[in-house]
């Protein structure tokens, strides 16, 4: 599975990568090197992050679904209990 990023976001990421190299590594890199680094990260590291995000979302949804019984439960057949003061 490949991770596709819209062109406008890709351009912003490349700019950010270049800025990171300049400010933190005191090295200037061009668009090509930044783009190659982005491709590497998306292909090698991206799936790890994506898979973890899916697991986190699945855990979150499972917890919400488990809680559904207690948060959305309405007692049944309560008419006679209310009427008789029970």
Backbone bond lengths (Angstrom), bond angles and torsions (degrees), N, CA, C in turn:
res aa  C-N    CA-C-N  psi(-1)  N-CA   C-N-CA  omega(-1)  CA-C   N-CA-C  phi
1 X - - - 1.446 - - 1.524 108.24 -
2 X 1.296 116.21 131.80 1.462 118.25 176.98 1.521 109.34 -104.18
3 X 1.316 114.30 150.29 1.455 120.48 179.01 1.519 107.07 -98.82
4 X 1.314 116.27 114.40 1.460 121.43 -178.77 1.523 109.52 -96.84
5 X 1.310 114.71 132.50 1.459 120.61 179.68 1.525 107.51 -118.79
6 X 1.319 117.72 133.62 1.465 120.17 177.14 1.536 110.76 -56.72
7 X 1.319 116.24 147.21 1.469 122.21 -175.18 1.519 112.67 -55.53
8 X 1.332 117.74 -41.58 1.465 119.19 -178.04 1.527 111.70 -66.41
9 X 1.329 117.17 -35.05 1.460 120.19 176.63 1.527 110.78 -73.22
10 X 1.318 116.09 -37.46 1.466 120.04 177.75 1.529 110.32 -60.39
11 X 1.317 116.97 -42.06 1.465 121.03 178.65 1.527 110.54 -62.34
12 X 1.326 117.25 -40.20 1.474 120.89 178.48 1.521 111.22 -67.40
13 X 1.325 116.73 -37.74 1.470 120.58 178.36 1.530 109.88 -65.57
14 X 1.317 116.35 -44.82 1.468 120.01 179.46 1.520 110.31 -60.40
15 X 1.303 117.28 -43.21 1.463 121.39 176.99 1.526 110.41 -60.58
16 X 1.329 117.15 -42.30 1.458 122.04 179.14 1.530 111.54 -64.71
17 X 1.318 117.31 -42.14 1.466 121.64 178.39 1.530 109.97 -61.51
18 X 1.323 116.30 -45.55 1.461 120.33 178.88 1.528 111.16 -60.88
19 X 1.320 116.27 -42.68 1.460 120.77 179.15 1.529 110.74 -65.14
20 X 1.317 116.93 -39.69 1.462 121.01 178.28 1.521 110.43 -59.94
21 X 1.338 116.77 -47.16 1.461 121.08 179.64 1.528 110.92 -60.59
22 X 1.310 116.49 -41.91 1.464 120.26 -178.89 1.526 111.51 -66.07
23 X 1.330 117.24 -46.04 1.459 120.98 -173.54 1.527 113.97 -81.50
24 X 1.319 117.71 -33.66 1.461 120.15 -174.12 1.515 114.20 -104.70
25 X 1.311 117.04 -27.07 1.462 120.48 -178.08 1.529 112.46 -113.49
26 X 1.323 115.57 -0.12 1.455 122.47 -179.12 1.531 111.86 49.07
27 X 1.330 114.93 42.83 1.455 123.09 179.82 1.515 108.74 -135.34
28 X 1.309 115.85 133.48 1.458 119.51 174.97 1.522 109.00 -94.91
29 X 1.333 115.06 133.22 1.456 120.19 174.32 1.522 107.97 -125.59
30 X 1.303 115.24 155.11 1.452 120.13 -179.78 1.516 112.12 -90.81
31 X 1.317 114.32 179.79 1.462 120.58 -179.84 1.527 111.78 -59.91
32 X 1.334 117.08 -39.69 1.465 120.13 -177.20 1.523 110.87 -63.39
33 X 1.334 117.41 -48.57 1.466 119.85 -179.87 1.526 111.16 -64.14
34 X 1.318 116.85 -40.81 1.465 120.04 178.52 1.523 110.22 -64.21
35 X 1.318 117.15 -39.02 1.464 121.89 178.89 1.526 110.77 -66.93
36 X 1.320 117.14 -41.07 1.472 120.63 178.29 1.527 110.61 -65.45
37 X 1.328 117.14 -39.09 1.459 120.69 176.76 1.526 110.68 -64.24
38 X 1.324 116.20 -42.41 1.463 120.21 177.72 1.527 110.47 -61.22
39 X 1.319 117.77 -44.53 1.464 121.00 178.04 1.522 111.37 -59.16
40 X 1.338 115.68 -43.00 1.468 119.91 178.83 1.529 110.47 -61.44
41 X 1.324 115.94 -48.20 1.465 119.98 -178.52 1.523 110.96 -61.61
42 X 1.325 116.86 -44.01 1.468 120.02 -179.72 1.521 111.69 -63.03
43 X 1.332 117.11 -38.77 1.464 120.64 -176.78 1.519 113.62 -82.38
44 X 1.320 117.06 -34.34 1.459 120.23 -174.39 1.524 112.92 -97.60
45 X 1.313 117.59 -43.03 1.455 121.83 -174.41 1.527 111.47 -101.31
46 X 1.313 117.01 -31.68 1.460 122.09 -178.64 1.517 114.45 -51.73
47 X 1.351 118.68 -46.21 1.466 118.54 -179.65 1.531 113.63 -61.78
48 X 1.337 116.87 -32.91 1.466 119.80 177.90 1.531 109.89 -64.12
49 X 1.316 116.00 -46.32 1.462 121.14 179.83 1.528 110.29 -65.67
50 X 1.319 116.55 -43.88 1.469 121.77 179.87 1.527 110.49 -60.05
51 X 1.337 116.41 -48.19 1.469 120.43 -178.77 1.524 111.26 -61.95
52 X 1.333 116.89 -39.99 1.463 119.67 178.66 1.527 110.53 -66.14
53 X 1.322 116.59 -39.53 1.465 120.36 178.55 1.524 110.52 -62.82
54 X 1.324 117.11 -40.41 1.466 120.61 178.14 1.530 109.87 -64.63
55 X 1.335 117.25 -42.79 1.471 120.09 178.02 1.523 111.15 -62.75
56 X 1.328 116.87 -41.90 1.466 120.54 178.26 1.526 111.18 -62.72
57 X 1.327 116.62 -43.15 1.466 120.78 178.98 1.527 110.51 -65.39
58 X 1.324 116.24 -40.72 1.463 120.54 179.20 1.532 110.42 -63.27
59 X 1.339 117.15 -43.28 1.465 121.08 178.13 1.527 110.35 -61.97
60 X 1.322 116.51 -44.84 1.459 121.59 179.48 1.525 110.62 -59.43
61 X 1.324 116.68 -48.30 1.467 120.88 -178.70 1.526 111.31 -65.57
62 X 1.325 117.33 -39.16 1.461 120.99 178.61 1.525 110.44 -61.99
63 X 1.352 116.24 -42.22 1.459 119.63 177.92 1.526 111.21 -63.22
64 X 1.327 117.24 -40.94 1.462 120.99 -179.90 1.525 110.68 -67.58
65 X 1.318 117.63 -39.31 1.459 121.12 -179.85 1.527 109.93 -69.09
66 X 1.320 117.00 -38.72 1.463 120.93 177.70 1.514 110.33 -62.97
67 X 1.318 116.84 -37.95 1.461 122.20 -179.28 1.532 112.11 -76.24
68 X 1.314 117.35 -12.39 1.459 121.92 -176.55 1.527 111.95 -59.16
69 X 1.324 117.54 -40.48 1.465 120.70 -179.71 1.525 112.07 -59.21
70 X 1.325 116.97 -43.36 1.466 118.91 -176.46 1.521 112.00 -81.07
71 X 1.309 118.13 -32.02 1.465 119.39 -176.67 1.527 112.99 -85.19
72 X 1.304 117.70 -20.30 1.468 119.78 -176.93 1.536 112.62 -117.41
73 X 1.293 117.11 10.15 1.466 120.10 -177.60 1.518 110.87 -79.01
74 X 1.304 116.41 137.58 1.462 123.01 173.76 1.528 107.75 -123.67
75 X 1.315 116.57 129.41 1.465 118.91 178.68 1.541 110.41 -59.35
76 X 1.296 115.64 146.39 1.463 121.38 -177.56 1.531 110.59 -104.55
77 X 1.277 115.19 156.59 1.473 122.83 174.52 1.532 112.07 52.31
78 X 1.296 115.81 49.92 1.467 120.46 -177.26 1.532 113.34 -94.79
79 X 1.301 117.89 -6.43 1.469 120.83 -176.81 1.524 111.82 -54.10
80 X 1.319 116.60 -51.97 1.469 119.85 -174.82 1.515 110.99 -71.39
81 X 1.331 117.03 -33.03 1.468 118.94 177.20 1.517 110.87 -64.56
82 X 1.316 117.61 -41.60 1.461 121.42 179.43 1.528 110.04 -67.86
83 X 1.316 116.05 -40.95 1.459 121.96 -176.89 1.522 111.93 -67.67
84 X 1.338 114.18 -38.06 1.467 118.78 -178.55 1.531 112.04 -89.65
85 X 1.334 117.77 2.45 1.459 121.85 178.90 1.520 114.13 76.94
86 X 1.296 116.60 23.01 1.471 120.07 -179.26 1.504 110.89 -91.01
